[in-house]
């Protein structure tokens, strides 16, 4: 069912938006400076995406889904599933969907490999971090769009990004 869309060996199949210094290193795609996104060229409606990620303690990252404008991605025109343990407003820290759903619990992801699992089916979205349910919410603002991996600060690595559509 799942198709690997980013295996950690190449950026092929992804559009780069912004000036983050995305590179391939040690079996992962990583960035350490700039700001920006890796964006799927295709749009998705109902899907499940899983990804392994590694971040430094102060890193700011996320997985944006159903992006309305793949060239200018924000938490207003997409759903931002946050990866940001040290976010100043802890209401929408790691595992939250920014401005939509607060996380059900606190996870600390810095300095180790973690897995994020996002299911979007109709208006319902479920987010798991390391197998723990963080969000189960319904929202209808964004119905379809590309998926984007964010680099905002710190060191951010992604690998084993897999997708299945429903």
Buried (B, 14 or more C-beta within 10 A) or exposed (E): EEEEBBBBEEEEEBBEBBEBEBEBEEEBBBBBEEBBBBBBEEBBEBBBBBBBBBBBEEBBBBBBBBBBEBEEBEBEBBBBBBBBBBBEEBEBBBBBBBBBBBBEEEBEBBEEBBBBBBBBEEEEBBBBBBEBBBBEBEBEEBEEBBBBBBBBBBBBBBBBBBBEEE
